[in-house]
Amino acid sequence: MKKLLFIFLVASILISCNDGDIIVTDFNFDPENLDNCGIAGDYVFFNINNSSLAESISLRLGTTDILFLDSGTEEFVLNGTTNIVNYRKYSSDVTNDYFCSNIPPTTPNVEIEYIGESGVAELTTIATKDDNDGIEEDSTIDLDTDNDGLLNFFDDDDDGDNVPTVIELGSDFLAGNTENPLDTDNDGIFDYLDDDDDDDGILTRYEDANGDLDPTNDISDPNFGPNYLNSAVSNSNIIEQYRVHEYTLISNISLQIRNLVLVNGEEQITQETMVLGNKNDVINTTISVTPDF
């Protein structure tokens, strides 16, 4: 009987916190269940557990920055207004629509709610950018041959001559001989890195007679090909503008909160590290951008 009474007293201390005691507890959220929605100014991240309890942990960020574009870790201080964490238990299972609907749903009912009083959210993004030109380029090297603001590994026109890199590689490269890209003028600089491919003294970008930002369709001698590869043609049309560039962007994220303090009235729950989870392909798209000249 004394043993049962002792167990009851210990349990009462652990679950009762009306006197303001700080309680440390665990949350059973699968890190693979992290999801998100919203846009800049109203990002929402959430993890739902319907397996044993209908519960959720969510983070709302009010930052107006566009997230997920670059690799790195960003920190957001919880302030109860623009950056808010909520832990909730519901009367029944909750779905993603609960967080992502334009009109907040009225069900299920929230039975218990704790709000993050303090803590720091850490959002880690791994962003992969690729220009899909077939060249193996080291994304850790900050090489920008044409100084257009796009590093070579995601710049589809590395030399800024308005002829896409994939066109300048040549048939030998495309047939599998990747050690031998095209060098039309044999000056030791491959065409995709050479801003004057035929070495006629006229920039390839300027050999655009019709000014459509595409030197490949300007042909004076049909038997030879485009003027920018024909050293016998040296017509110049000053073009100080880049064509639209495209690259693919795939971003994966992980999210955790350090030193989280959740409150409900006088009740407190603390977590030194609260892992909200991770999500792949938060972004998986093609980016179109025209670099500033």
N, C-alpha and C positions, 0 to 999 in steps of 0.2 A: 504493500500500500504506500509506504514511504517512497519507494522507487518511482511509482506512478505519479505521485504528487510532485516529485522533483522534475520529472520529464515535463509535466504540465506547466510548471513554473518557468522552465527554460524556454518552452515553446511560446509561452505568453510574452516573455521578454523579447523574443525574436520577431514576433508579428505585431506587437503593440508599439506604436511610436507616437502616440498622442502627446507625450511629454517632450517631444522634440529630439529624442535620441536619434543619432545617425545610424542607419542600418546599411550594411553592405550585402548585396544580394546578387544572384546570377540571373542572366536572361538567356533563354533558349531560342535564339534566332539563328537559322541556317544562313551563313554568310553568302551562299549562292543565291539567296532569295532577294537580295537588294534590287530595287527597281527605282525608277525616277520618272519625272515628268516636269512640265513647266518650262519657262523660258527665262532669259535674263531679267532680273528684278523679282522673279517669283519661282525659283527652283525648288522642287520638292524631291526628297529622297526618302524611301520608306522600306521597311522590312516587316513582313507579315508572318505570323505564326498561327496557323489554324490547326496544327497537328494535335496539340493537346489543350491549348488555351486559345481563345480568340483574342489575340493581342497584337499590338504593333508598336514599333518604334519609328519615329519619323523626324526628319530634319528639314526645315524650311529656311532657305537662304535668300536674302533680299539683295544680294549683290547684282549690280547692273553689268558687271563684266561678263563677257561670253566665255563660258567654261568649256573644257574638254578639247581645246584647239592645240595645246602644246603640252609636252611632257613636263612633269614637275609636281610638287606638293604645295598646296595652298592652305592657309590656316584662316579659320573664321571664328571669332570669339562669340560665344552665345551671349545675347543681350536681352532676350525676352521680347524683343520687338521685331527687328528685321531678321535676326538669326535665332530660330526657335526650335527646340527639341520637345517632342511630346511622346510620352509612353502611355498607351491606352489599353484597357481591357473592355471587351464588348459583350453584348448579350448573345451574339451569334457570330458566325464566320464573317470576316470582312474581306472585300476584294480590292483590286487595284483602283477600280472606279471611285472608291471612297476618297482617294487622294487626288485623282486626276480629272474628275468631272468638273465641268464649268459651273454647274449648280451643285453645291454640297448636298450629299444624300442625307436623308433623315433617319435611315436605318443602316446598320444595326445601332442600337443604343449604346452610348459610352457609359460603362458602369464605374470605371475607375480611370482617373487621368492624373498623371504627374507631368509637370512642366520643368524643363531644364532651367535651373536658376543660374548655373555657371558651367563653364567648360570650354574646350577649344575643339572645333571640328577640323579634322585633317583630311582633305580630299587629294588623293594621289591619282594623277592621270598619266597613262602611258599612251602617247599619240604616235602612230606610225603614218608617215607621209611617203608617198611613192609617185614618181612621175611616169612610171610604167614604160620607160624607154628601152628597157632591156640591158642597161648598163648597171653593173654591180658597183654601187657607190656607198661609201661609208657615211652613215648618217651622223656619226660623232664628229666629223670634220666640217668646220664652218667654211666651206669653199663656195664662193659665189663668183663665178668667172666673169659674168657680165654686170655685176654690182646692181642687180635689179631688185634686191631684197629677198629673193628666193634662192635658198641654197641649192646647189647642183642636184642633190639627191631627190628633190621634189620640184625642180625646174625643168619643164618639158622643152625649153629652148635655152640650153646652157650658155651659148655665146651671145644671145640677145640679137640675132640677125633676122628674126621673124621667120626662120625656117625651123620647124620642130626638130629636136634632136633625133627622133626616130627616123626622120627622112634623111638626115645627114650621115647616118651610120654606114650606108652602102649595102649592096647586095651580098658582098662577101661576109660581112658581119652578121647579117640577117640569116645567112645560110649556115651559121654556126661557128665561123671563125671570129670569135669575139676579141681576139688579140689584134685584129687587123681592121679597125674602122677606116672609112674612106678619108683619104687625104688628096683632094683633087689637084692642088698645086704643088704637091710634094715638098712643102716647106717644113715638114716635121710637126705640123700642128694639124690634128685631125679636124675634119670639116665641122664637127659638132662643137668644137672649141675655137674655131677660126672665124673671125668676123669679116674676113675677105677671102672667100673660098677659092677664087680663081687667081688671086694675087695680081689683079689688074689695077690696084690702087683705089678702087671704088668699093666701099663697104657693101657687103651682101645686102644689108637692109636698104641701101640706097638704090639697088638695082631692081626697084619695084616701080616700073614705069606707070602703072595705072593707080598706084597709091592705095591698094586695097589691103596692105599689110601682109601680102603673100607673094614673095619673090618667085615662087615656083611656077607661077602662071604667066610670067613675063618672058616671052620667047621671041627673039628676033630671027633666029635661025632654027627652024623646026628640025633640021638634020642634026643639030648639035644639042639642043635642050635649053633649059633656062639660062637667062643671061648671066646670072650670078655664078654659073659654072663655065662660062664662055669668056676667056680672057681677051677675045677679039672684039667683044662688045663692052664699051666702058661708059654707057649712058648713066647719068646720075640724077636721082630724084630724092632730094633731102627728106628723109622720113625720121622724125624724132618722136616715135610712138611705138610701144610694144603691142603685139597682138594679145588676145586673151590666152592665158595659160590655164592648164587644168592639171590637177593631181588628186589622187585618192587619199582620203583621211579615214583612218580607223582608230578609235579611241577606246581604251579600257580603263575602268576606274576602280579604286578601292576607297572605302570611307570608314573612319573611326573617330571616336570622340574621347579626348583625354580629360581626366579630372571632372567627370560629369557629376553634377549634383541635381537630382530630380526632387521636386517638392510638391506636396499636396497638403495645403494648410501648414500644420506644424510637422507633418511627416516628411522625412528625407530618405532618399535612397542614393547612395554614392557608388560610382564605378570609376576606378582608376583608369581603365581602358575599356571602352565600349565599342566593339566591332560591329558596325552596321552591315558590312559585307562588301562584296565586289560584283562588278557587272562588266561583261564584255560587249563590244559593239555599241557603246553608248552613242557613238557616231560611226557610221559606215556609209560614206558618201563621196561624191566627186565635188571638189572645190574648183570654182572658176574665178579667176582673178586677173585683172589687168595691172601689171606692175607700173608704178610711177616711173616716168622716164627721167 
